[in-house]
């Protein structure tokens, strides 16, 4: 029921559709989504959404590692 409630809003529907398709919604899209979705206690996302979040975390960690290597930081 909670996902149906989120889909009632145009922007949240767009973000959900993009996440389910595996598209990058950007930093502010993720921020907006998290700020609104946290108010829906019984919200469960499809596994594809969680996979996308994991991929994002891996990309950020890899980018931070490369940046540290290029600057010579410990």
N, CA, C and O of each residue as an XYZ file, in Angstrom:
296
protein
N       0.822     -1.204      0.000
C       0.000      0.000      0.000
C       0.859      1.259      0.000
O       0.499      2.244     -0.645
N       1.974      1.251      0.699
C       2.795      2.456      0.814
C       3.371      2.879     -0.534
O       3.449      4.073     -0.821
N       3.774      1.924     -1.360
C       4.308      2.291     -2.676
C       3.214      2.929     -3.519
O       3.477      3.872     -4.265
N       1.996      2.427     -3.410
C       0.883      3.044     -4.128
C       0.671      4.480     -3.661
O       0.353      5.362     -4.459
N       0.850      4.706     -2.358
C       0.719      6.059     -1.822
C       1.809      6.972     -2.383
O       1.542      8.125     -2.721
N       3.036      6.457     -2.481
C       4.124      7.254     -3.050
C       3.868      7.557     -4.522
O       4.130      8.666     -4.989
N       3.357      6.572     -5.246
C       3.108      6.752     -6.678
C       1.992      7.766     -6.947
O       1.845      8.235     -8.076
N       1.219      8.101     -5.939
C       0.161      9.100     -6.116
C       0.760     10.486     -6.378
O       0.098     11.355     -6.946
N       2.007     10.686     -5.963
C       2.690     11.949     -6.204
C       3.513     11.820     -7.480
O       4.230     10.835     -7.656
N       3.420     12.789     -8.359
C       4.099     12.736     -9.645
C       5.605     12.584     -9.551
O       6.179     11.751    -10.253
N       6.262     13.368     -8.700
C       7.714     13.303     -8.576
C       8.156     11.978     -7.969
O       9.109     11.363     -8.448
N       7.471     11.533     -6.917
C       7.845     10.271     -6.287
C       7.613      9.102     -7.245
O       8.382      8.142     -7.256
N       6.563      9.186     -8.038
C       6.306      8.156     -9.038
C       7.439      8.112    -10.058
O       7.898      7.034    -10.434
N       7.884      9.275    -10.501
C       8.989      9.362    -11.462
C      10.266      8.760    -10.863
O      10.965      7.998    -11.530
N      10.566      9.099     -9.617
C      11.771      8.581     -8.974
C      11.691      7.059     -8.792
O      12.668      6.351     -9.037
N      10.533      6.566     -8.364
C      10.366      5.113     -8.210
C      10.552      4.390     -9.534
O      11.234      3.367     -9.599
N       9.950      4.916    -10.581
C      10.064      4.297    -11.906
C      11.511      4.291    -12.366
O      11.982      3.300    -12.924
N      12.215      5.380    -12.137
C      13.623      5.462    -12.521
C      14.470      4.478    -11.731
O      15.330      3.807    -12.300
N      14.239      4.385    -10.427
C      14.994      3.440     -9.601
C      14.731      1.998    -10.022
O      15.654      1.187    -10.108
N      13.473      1.690    -10.281
C      13.127      0.327    -10.694
C      13.756     -0.029    -12.034
O      14.024     -1.200    -12.304
N      13.992      0.975    -12.876
C      14.627      0.752    -14.175
C      16.154      0.723    -14.063
O      16.848      0.478    -15.049
N      16.673      0.976    -12.850
C      18.109      0.957    -12.651
C      18.808      2.225    -13.092
O      20.025      2.229    -13.274
N      18.059      3.299    -13.268
C      18.640      4.572    -13.694
C      19.193      5.335    -12.490
O      18.724      5.161    -11.365
N      20.179      6.167    -12.734
C      20.750      7.014    -11.693
C      19.855      8.238    -11.530
O      19.618      8.967    -12.494
N      19.360      8.467    -10.324
C      18.483      9.621    -10.093
C      19.247     10.798     -9.498
O      18.657     11.830     -9.180
N      20.546     10.642     -9.351
C      21.376     11.742     -8.881
C      21.300     11.932     -7.373
O      20.459     11.347     -6.691
N      22.199     12.763     -6.878
C      22.298     13.005     -5.437
C      21.010     13.589     -4.866
O      20.497     13.103     -3.858
N      20.492     14.626     -5.507
C      19.299     15.283     -4.968
C      18.047     14.412     -5.127
O      17.128     14.492     -4.312
N      18.013     13.596     -6.158
C      16.904     12.656     -6.297
C      16.895     11.647     -5.170
O      15.842     11.330     -4.616
N      18.093     11.132     -4.824
C      18.192     10.178     -3.713
C      17.844     10.854     -2.399
O      17.163     10.272     -1.555
N      18.312     12.084     -2.228
C      18.016     12.821     -1.007
C      16.514     13.045     -0.857
O      15.946     12.771      0.200
N      15.879     13.538     -1.902
C      14.442     13.771     -1.876
C      13.693     12.471     -1.597
O      12.784     12.430     -0.768
N      14.084     11.420     -2.296
C      13.407     10.141     -2.131
C      13.519      9.658     -0.684
O      12.527      9.231     -0.093
N      14.716      9.724     -0.116
C      14.922      9.259      1.261
C      14.145     10.105      2.261
O      13.569      9.574      3.210
N      14.126     11.424      2.051
C      13.432     12.303      2.989
C      11.930     12.051      2.999
O      11.297     12.122      4.053
N      11.359     11.761      1.847
C       9.917     11.535      1.774
C       9.570     10.096      2.145
O       8.642      9.858      2.918
N      10.316      9.137      1.593
C       9.979      7.725      1.774
C      10.114      7.267      3.218
O       9.443      6.314      3.614
N      10.949      7.908      4.013
C      11.134      7.462      5.398
C       9.873      7.627      6.243
O       9.759      7.029      7.312
N       8.937      8.430      5.771
C       7.685      8.626      6.501
C       6.695      7.482      6.278
O       5.638      7.439      6.908
N       7.037      6.562      5.386
C       6.178      5.423      5.099
C       6.789      4.197      5.769
O       7.650      3.537      5.187
N       6.353      3.888      6.982
C       6.971      2.852      7.806
C       6.916      1.456      7.193
O       7.861      0.683      7.349
N       5.844      1.122      6.509
C       5.692     -0.233      5.982
C       6.162     -0.353      4.528
O       5.759     -1.271      3.814
N       7.001      0.566      4.104
C       7.456      0.606      2.727
C       8.496     -0.482      2.456
O       9.483     -0.597      3.183
N       8.274     -1.272      1.420
C       9.215     -2.304      0.982
C       9.484     -2.080     -0.493
O       8.551     -1.979     -1.291
N      10.763     -2.002     -0.861
C      11.144     -1.750     -2.237
C      11.487     -3.049     -2.947
O      11.868     -4.027     -2.303
N      11.355     -3.066     -4.273
C      11.801     -4.234     -5.039
C      13.315     -4.395     -4.891
O      14.028     -3.418     -4.664
N      13.793     -5.617     -5.019
C      15.223     -5.893     -4.882
C      16.060     -5.063     -5.853
O      17.203     -4.727     -5.544
N      15.511     -4.728     -7.022
C      16.272     -3.944     -8.002
C      16.647     -2.568     -7.448
O      17.687     -2.017     -7.808
N      15.813     -2.018     -6.583
C      16.112     -0.720     -5.984
C      17.300     -0.857     -5.034
O      18.208     -0.026     -5.043
N      17.289     -1.910     -4.216
C      18.392     -2.121     -3.283
C      19.692     -2.405     -4.033
O      20.760     -1.969     -3.604
N      19.612     -3.112     -5.122
C      20.805     -3.404     -5.922
C      21.397     -2.105     -6.459
O      22.615     -1.930     -6.458
N      20.538     -1.193     -6.918
C      21.006      0.089     -7.449
C      21.706      0.893     -6.354
O      22.722      1.537     -6.615
N      21.175      0.862     -5.143
C      21.785      1.589     -4.031
C      23.156      1.001     -3.728
O      24.106      1.742     -3.477
N      23.267     -0.325     -3.747
C      24.553     -0.966     -3.510
C      25.575     -0.602     -4.570
O      26.737     -0.348     -4.253
N      25.151     -0.573     -5.834
C      26.049     -0.186     -6.922
C      26.537      1.252     -6.729
O      27.705      1.552     -6.975
N      25.654      2.127     -6.296
C      26.034      3.521     -6.072
C      27.102      3.610     -4.988
O      28.088      4.333     -5.136
N      26.901      2.873     -3.898
C      27.882      2.894     -2.810
C      29.238      2.395     -3.294
O      30.272      2.963     -2.942
N      29.238      1.344     -4.093
C      30.488      0.808     -4.625
C      31.175      1.837     -5.531
O      32.393      2.004     -5.470
N      30.399      2.518     -6.362
C      30.964      3.527     -7.251
C      31.586      4.666     -6.454
O      32.677      5.129     -6.786
N      30.908      5.120     -5.409
C      31.428      6.207     -4.578
C      32.703      5.770     -3.865
O      33.655      6.547     -3.783
N      32.741      4.554     -3.352
C      33.935      4.062     -2.667
C      35.098      3.959     -3.641
O      36.228      4.312     -3.304
N      34.824      3.479     -4.839
C      35.867      3.354     -5.854
C      36.397      4.732     -6.251
O      37.607      4.916     -6.384
N      35.507      5.690     -6.438
C      35.913      7.044     -6.815
C      36.746      7.678     -5.707
O      37.736      8.352     -5.992
N      36.365      7.475     -4.455
C      37.119      8.034     -3.338
C      38.503      7.401     -3.264
O      39.488      8.077     -2.967
N      38.571      6.106     -3.535
C      39.859      5.403     -3.522
C      40.775      5.934     -4.624
O      41.961      6.172     -4.395
N      40.216      6.117     -5.816
C      41.008      6.658     -6.931
C      41.492      8.072     -6.639
O      42.628      8.426     -6.957
N      40.631      8.871     -6.036
C      41.010     10.247     -5.705
C      42.137     10.246     -4.677
O      43.084     11.022     -4.798
N      42.045      9.394     -3.681
C      43.090      9.316     -2.669
C      44.408      8.852     -3.305
O      45.474      9.360     -2.957
N      44.341      7.895     -4.230
C      45.539      7.420     -4.911
C      46.187      8.519     -5.750
O      47.413      8.631     -5.791
N      45.374      9.320     -6.410
C      45.913     10.357     -7.289
C      46.520     11.525     -6.510
O      47.414     12.208     -7.010
N      46.038     11.754     -5.291
C      46.594     12.845     -4.489
C      47.694     12.374     -3.566
O      48.375     13.184     -2.938
N      47.874     11.049     -3.480
C      48.899     10.500     -2.617
C      48.511     10.500     -1.151
O      49.361     10.351     -0.274
N      47.230     10.667     -0.891
C      46.760     10.657      0.498
C      46.844      9.249      1.066
O      46.673      8.272      0.336
N      47.105      9.139      2.357
C      47.211      7.798      2.975
C      45.894      7.087      3.064
O      45.833      5.961      3.557
